[in-house]
């Protein structure tokens, strides 16, 4: 096999240029962060999962403006720097204001796994200080149990497509298996064992090397990373299938090591992946934080869809569009509206039933129609070759969805008295 040599690590150069361009359009951006630690970014193969923190306040119109502006930054930089197509695949997923990220009600365990790269030092210090005050709770445990359950079991060769990798595509089979589908559940296990959100994937793997069975598996991973995946024999069968089985077996033994360290499910070392997933799925999380989890992931969706709709010769967005719209109806319609109905009205409500109750009151008739139209469009099959057109159509119809999420979020906040915020979210 012929491999493209390890490239220069230019993630910091990329991040600073990206941040400067976003702030030139949106001076209210106060800080930029990204998932995991800097050492977890593998040049040529990792994407850059950015998070933006905005100064207070931000209303719906400002979020829409920000979404479109960041989408333009992605489009312009992707055209200008083909080698950064992988870095630019996703607009920032989670986006918050300074007050929101410091509010325990909005806390999401991933926050404590972010690295802050740039921004106003006094604001970053306040954010980090607030996050340090939040102690481990059932919310953290459920987050990591869900992550483990999502990745345990046989590796799915169809789910992690090698796109926008350019000359490094040949190395992606090992990167996908090690860093995308093995490191995250190991990180989850080590977080559960230590009852803290461990920020780095490689940090967690080094800890696992010392504390979990089968350290030779971790040794193999680090040797492969040191060679930037230039291990020809591991791409061939039967070795590739053998490697998948070794990683799966490692996670099964890692699950066994959690005995006495989980409280939300009945732990059985002999549970297979299906049983683990069934147990974790049965755990009911806190409804209001679950609503806000949906809302904060949707704030820059319009710009993401507009970016994906552009024709950029070296950027493949077809799979990204299918993936994004494939989960949009659930994440931004069915799940948040059903949660809202449960909290506000009690019992079980469908999204459509909740909209009917809100029509002409919290939401206008047009907003309700637009929200339902977006959900219907997102759920429709996309003909091959029509992906960009569908992405633009979805972007054009998204404003009312964001309006709905923000209005309902504000209504839920007004329902909570200060003493209930701590009680309902597991924080004191």
ABEGO torsion letter per residue (X at the ends): XBBBBBBBBAAAAAAAAAAAAAAAABAABABBBBBEBAAABBBGABBBBBBBBBBOBBBAAAAAAAAAAAAAAAAAAAAABAAAAAAAABBBABBBBAAAAABAAABBAAAAABBBABEBAAAAAAAAAAAAABBBBAAAAAAAAAAAAAABEBBBAAABBBBGAEAAAAAAAAAAAAAAAAAAAAAAAAAAAAGBBBABAAAAAAAAAAABBGAAAAAAAAAAAAAGGBBAAAABOAAAAAAAAAAAAAAAAAAAAABGABAABBBBAABBAAAAAAAAAABBBBAAAAAAAAAAAAAAAAAAAAAAABBBAABBAAAAAAAAAAAAAAAAAAAAAAAAAAAAAEEBBBAAAAAAAABGBABBAAAAAAAAAAAAAAABBBBBGAAAAAAAAAAAAAAAAAAAAAAAAAAAAAABBAAAAAAAAGBX
